[in-house]
Amino acid sequence: MTVLALKALLLAAAAAAAAAFTAPPSAGARSIASLSSSSAPRFGMTTSARRRLRPSSSSSLEMKHTVVLVRHGESTWNKENLFTGWVDVPLSDKGREEAQAGGELLKDGGFTFDLCYTSTLKRAIKTLWIILEEMDLMYIPIVNTWRLNERHYGALQGLNKQETVAKHGKDQVLIWRRSYDVPPPTVDRDSEHHPCNDPRYAGVEFDDEFTESLKLTEERFMPDWEDVIGPQIKAGKKVLIAAHGNTLRALVKHLDGISEEEICELNIPTGVPLVYELDDDLKPIPQEDAIAPLQGRYLGDQEEIRARIGAVAAQTA
């Protein structure tokens, strides 16, 4: 065999050996390949888990919003059984205690708030301050609006309720006090009780002859609920409203769909937190301990609350 033939034979054998040998992939190569595979797990939350937590547009679950209503604690004129309306009287000692107790109930119940609304009258403002102090929330924003004021009682403001009953009769006073659309006698601009003579209402236009029924109070306040407070609740804010018997009656009439006739019989006790859970449309989610016709629930001893509701109803009995 020649030298050239021998070289050719050796080259052919080497080529055949190389073709027959295949090296296994390295561990590093296997890891890289596995990370690129669509079937392999990924660090962090899996795709299926992310889908479970992501809100679905077709889900039947709705956000739940909480709003708490509190009628101010007993005022000095509540104690003296006088028609108060927009007269700016302070809380009584009992009223301050009621406000503190309301704050304790809210704190013990684990409630917290982002934003508060109240009137321009000190009995509601002070009630709110006491509650917030009790809850260590005095730093949160407070919005004061005259639209949350008590209904204006016209010429009845400052009069004793029992003496007014003796003079005009129980039925007439009950109509003035509790009817939906019959207001008390008016006051004119010469009266100290006309709001044009109070600097806190500067820039607000009032009729020359002024008074309010519950219907007028509702018409005055509800635009704020629809345009200001409601949107804040829908945006996720936890809202506390400290106000007055008639503005809160106007609000729960709207929330609970209470008739004009039935709302005349509804009484709201002083200083007791009334908790509403609302859906995304701000419709009440009925609460187990609610006292009909309300769908919100009062915090505290239910029998004591019923007794306090009865005491409000008895003020002109």
URCOR-V549547 format. One record per residue. N is the residue number from 1. RES is the residue in one letter. OMEGA is omega as a letter, one per 30 degrees, with the letter a starting at -180 (999 if undefined). Layout:
((N RES OMEGA) (N RES OMEGA))
//
This chain:
((1 M a) (2 T l) (3 V a) (4 L l) (5 A l) (6 L l) (7 K l) (8 A l) (9 L l) (10 L l) (11 L l) (12 A l) (13 A l) (14 A l) (15 A l) (16 A l) (17 A l) (18 A a) (19 A a) (20 A a) (21 F l) (22 T a) (23 A l) (24 P l) (25 P l) (26 S l) (27 A l) (28 G l) (29 A l) (30 R a) (31 S l) (32 I l) (33 A a) (34 S l) (35 L a) (36 S a) (37 S a) (38 S a) (39 S a) (40 A l) (41 P l) (42 R l) (43 F l) (44 G a) (45 M l) (46 T l) (47 T a) (48 S l) (49 A l) (50 R l) (51 R a) (52 R a) (53 L a) (54 R l) (55 P l) (56 S a) (57 S a) (58 S a) (59 S l) (60 S l) (61 L a) (62 E l) (63 M l) (64 K a) (65 H a) (66 T l) (67 V a) (68 V l) (69 L l) (70 V l) (71 R a) (72 H l) (73 G a) (74 E l) (75 S l) (76 T l) (77 W l) (78 N a) (79 K a) (80 E l) (81 N l) (82 L l) (83 F a) (84 T a) (85 G a) (86 W l) (87 V a) (88 D a) (89 V a) (90 P l) (91 L l) (92 S l) (93 D l) (94 K a) (95 G l) (96 R l) (97 E l) (98 E l) (99 A l) (100 Q l) (101 A l) (102 G l) (103 G l) (104 E l) (105 L a) (106 L l) (107 K a) (108 D l) (109 G l) (110 G l) (111 F l) (112 T a) (113 F l) (114 D a) (115 L a) (116 C l) (117 Y l) (118 T a) (119 S l) (120 T a) (121 L a) (122 K a) (123 R l) (124 A l) (125 I a) (126 K l) (127 T l) (128 L l) (129 W a) (130 I l) (131 I a) (132 L l) (133 E l) (134 E a) (135 M a) (136 D a) (137 L a) (138 M a) (139 Y a) (140 I a) (141 P l) (142 I l) (143 V l) (144 N l) (145 T l) (146 W a) (147 R l) (148 L l) (149 N l) (150 E l) (151 R l) (152 H a) (153 Y l) (154 G a) (155 A l) (156 L a) (157 Q a) (158 G a) (159 L l) (160 N a) (161 K a) (162 Q l) (163 E l) (164 T l) (165 V a) (166 A a) (167 K a) (168 H a) (169 G a) (170 K a) (171 D a) (172 Q l) (173 V l) (174 L l) (175 I l) (176 W a) (177 R a) (178 R l) (179 S a) (180 Y a) (181 D l) (182 V a) (183 P l) (184 P l) (185 P a) (186 T l) (187 V l) (188 D a) (189 R l) (190 D a) (191 S l) (192 E a) (193 H l) (194 H a) (195 P l) (196 C a) (197 N l) (198 D a) (199 P a) (200 R l) (201 Y l) (202 A a) (203 G l) (204 V l) (205 E l) (206 F l) (207 D l) (208 D l) (209 E a) (210 F l) (211 T l) (212 E l) (213 S l) (214 L l) (215 K l) (216 L l) (217 T l) (218 E l) (219 E l) (220 R a) (221 F a) (222 M l) (223 P l) (224 D l) (225 W a) (226 E a) (227 D a) (228 V a) (229 I a) (230 G l) (231 P l) (232 Q l) (233 I l) (234 K l) (235 A l) (236 G l) (237 K l) (238 K a) (239 V l) (240 L l) (241 I l) (242 A a) (243 A a) (244 H a) (245 G a) (246 N l) (247 T l) (248 L l) (249 R l) (250 A a) (251 L a) (252 V l) (253 K l) (254 H a) (255 L a) (256 D l) (257 G a) (258 I a) (259 S l) (260 E l) (261 E a) (262 E a) (263 I l) (264 C a) (265 E a) (266 L l) (267 N a) (268 I a) (269 P a) (270 T l) (271 G a) (272 V l) (273 P l) (274 L a) (275 V l) (276 Y l) (277 E a) (278 L l) (279 D a) (280 D l) (281 D a) (282 L l) (283 K a) (284 P l) (285 I a) (286 P a) (287 Q a) (288 E a) (289 D a) (290 A l) (291 I a) (292 A g) (293 P a) (294 L l) (295 Q l) (296 G a) (297 R l) (298 Y l) (299 L l) (300 G l) (301 D a) (302 Q l) (303 E l) (304 E l) (305 I l) (306 R l) (307 A l) (308 R l) (309 I l) (310 G l) (311 A l) (312 V a) (313 A a) (314 A a) (315 Q l) (316 T a) (317 A 999))
//
